[in-house]
Amino acid sequence: MSAASSSLRAFLVAGAGIMVYTIMDAMMKRLSIDSGAYNAVLWRSLTGAALCAVVFVAGGRRWPAWAVLKLHIGRGVAGGASVVLFFWGLARVPMAQGVALTFLAPLIALYLAAFFLGETIRRSAIVGSLVASLGVLVIAAGEVQADASTQAVLGSLACVAASILYAVSLILLRRQAQAADPLEVALFSSLVMGLMLLPAAPWLGAMPAPSQYATLLGAVVLGTASMMALAWAYARAEAQVLAPVEYSAFLWAAVSGWVAFGETVSLYTVVGALLIVAGCIVAVRRRVPAVQSEAGA
């Protein structure tokens, strides 16, 4: 398989992972509204770790080496803090707005990839990111104008903080996915998040209500599937190629928010979404070098 075909395949798998993750976001928003972001993330992480551990042990997998385990811990901590902040914010703002604000993460990730991974940032990736960021600004302006309550502002700030930590986790995911298979990545992501949150359980924790079991299980299954898809994709393509696919989450968030919570999408949001899609197309565009004939070689 050529490098271009491999990158495209990874991009499509990552896109599917983002779609599934956004549907999970809607389930987690419901859980966060009902019982708080801490409990929603805690129980999703512990349940997900338990389910992955069963498959991991049954498959005769070995405990990872310390170098790989450090990657798992680093990404789990960054991802765990990001997830709690994001769902805390998402419980206070419309899904489209919360997800739009996290689009800062791929932009930050492009430059973190250059700094930590030594990747070369192509001009098309920079231009595409600028176009997409303009779309984010348009969406944010429209949502802030529609609702500038204190809770909405705090929720927006939490989502922005989450995006910074998520950018770090995206870069670590690239290294993590190259050192471990998707199941191991999903297991340790959930395990580290759960263990990080568990010490506060005596003060903040509460058992989920029976009526929440189905939603919690659905969030676990979809979240695990998404993590495995993203790990598979990031093991096969550069972070700067895959980072812009995060923008597609806005479209799924708008649909999920409307279906699950009756949230409407403004004209600002539509214009911003078009800019984001255009930015994604520009960012992933890659010049294909001419193939020289090897006849007679």
ABEGO torsion letter per residue (X at the ends): XBAAAAAAAAAAAAAAAAAAAAAAAAAAAAAAAAAEAAAAAAAAAAAAAAAAAAAAAAAGBBBBBAAAAAAAAAAAAAAAAAAAAAAAAAAABBAAAAAAAAAAAAAAAAAAAAAAAGBBBBAAAAAAAAAAAAAAAAAAAAAAAABABAAAAAAAAAAAAAAAAAAAAAAAAAAAAAABBAAAAAAAAAAAAAAAAAAAAAAABBBBBAAAAAAAAAAAAAAAAAAAAAAAAAAABBAAAAAAAAAAAAAAAAAAAAAAAGBBBBAAAAAAAAAAAAAAAAAABBBBBBBBBABGX
